[in-house]
Amino acid sequence: MNSITAAITGIDTVENLNIVQFNVQGDSLTMMSLDLGDTVRIGTVVKLAVKATNIAIGKHIGGSLSYANQLPVIVENIEEGVLLSAVTLKHFDTALEAIISADALKKMDLHIGEKVTALIKASEIYIQEIIHE
C-alpha cells in the first residue's frame, strides 16, 4: 500500500458526495469520498493511501486526461516479472509503487532515472490516517 502525506486545501460537498483537494509538496491531489469524518477539514494533515495496482504510469503524455491526479515522478527502480512488474516511483521524498503488466513495461521502455507521470483516479485514493488537525 502506498502512503502519501498531504494537507487538505479544499473540500467541496454536494449532498453526500465530497471532493477533497490536497497539497503534496506543491502538487495537487484530489479525492472523491462519500463519507468524511468531523476531523477532516481544511488545514488537516493526513496520510493518504492508494493501492499499487491503482497507479498508472504515463510517459510523454499529450492532450487531456480524465485522471484528476497526475504527479510528476522519477523512476527509481524496476522489478520485471513474467506477467507483472513493480515500478518504484519517487515524488520528492515519497516512494510510490506501481504494479503494471510486463507487456506495458516493455512497450513503455521505462528506464531508471526517467521522468514520468503517476496517474491516480480520485476514487482510488482514501484517507488512511489523520496526522494532525
Order of alpha helices (4+ residues) and beta strands (2+ residues): beta-beta-beta-beta-beta-beta-beta-beta-alpha-beta-beta
